[in-house]
């Protein structure tokens, strides 16, 4: 792959406290937080806060770049 990543999993969760628990649960099935790299379109808000609080590396990417 030459240092490039690939999509491991993609899903949608509700933007609620229960949805954030679902998000963290699903991500924990993929790998440990220290091993995950998550891309996100918006660099602020509930999703971003939840991921960072759980120790995940989060990379904001503007949708026009992809």
C-alpha positions as CSV (number, residue, x, y, z in Angstrom):
1,X,0.0,0.0,0.0
2,X,2.9,2.3,0.2
3,X,1.9,4.1,3.5
4,X,-1.6,4.7,2.3
5,X,-4.6,3.7,4.4
6,X,-7.7,1.9,3.4
7,X,-11.3,1.9,4.6
8,X,-11.7,-0.9,7.2
9,X,-15.3,-0.2,8.2
10,X,-17.9,2.5,7.5
11,X,-21.2,3.0,9.3
12,X,-23.7,5.6,10.5
13,X,-24.7,6.2,14.1
14,X,-27.2,8.4,15.7
15,X,-26.0,11.8,17.0
16,X,-27.1,11.0,20.5
17,X,-25.4,9.7,23.7
18,X,-26.6,6.2,22.8
19,X,-25.3,6.6,19.3
20,X,-21.9,7.6,20.7
21,X,-21.8,4.4,22.8
22,X,-22.7,2.5,19.7
23,X,-19.9,4.2,17.8
24,X,-17.3,3.4,20.4
25,X,-18.5,-0.2,20.7
26,X,-18.3,-0.7,17.0
27,X,-14.8,0.8,16.7
28,X,-13.6,-1.3,19.6
29,X,-14.5,-4.4,17.5
30,X,-12.1,-3.2,14.8
31,X,-9.0,-2.5,17.0
32,X,-7.8,-1.0,20.2
33,X,-8.0,2.8,20.4
34,X,-4.2,3.3,20.1
35,X,-4.2,1.3,16.8
36,X,-7.1,3.1,15.1
37,X,-7.0,6.2,12.8
38,X,-10.4,7.7,12.3
39,X,-11.2,10.3,9.6
40,X,-14.0,12.7,10.1
41,X,-15.4,15.6,8.0
42,X,-16.1,18.0,10.9
43,X,-13.3,18.8,13.4
44,X,-15.6,19.7,16.3
45,X,-18.8,18.5,18.0
46,X,-20.1,15.4,19.9
47,X,-18.6,12.8,17.6
48,X,-15.1,14.4,17.6
49,X,-15.2,14.9,21.4
50,X,-16.3,11.3,22.0
51,X,-13.5,9.9,19.8
52,X,-10.8,12.1,21.3
53,X,-12.0,11.3,24.9
54,X,-11.7,7.6,24.1
55,X,-8.1,8.0,22.9
56,X,-8.5,7.6,19.2
57,X,-6.4,9.4,16.7
58,X,-8.9,11.6,14.7
59,X,-8.0,13.2,11.3
60,X,-10.4,15.8,10.1
61,X,-10.6,15.8,6.2
62,X,-12.6,18.3,4.3
63,X,-15.0,16.4,2.0
64,X,-13.8,18.4,-1.1
65,X,-10.3,17.0,-0.6
66,X,-11.4,13.3,-0.9
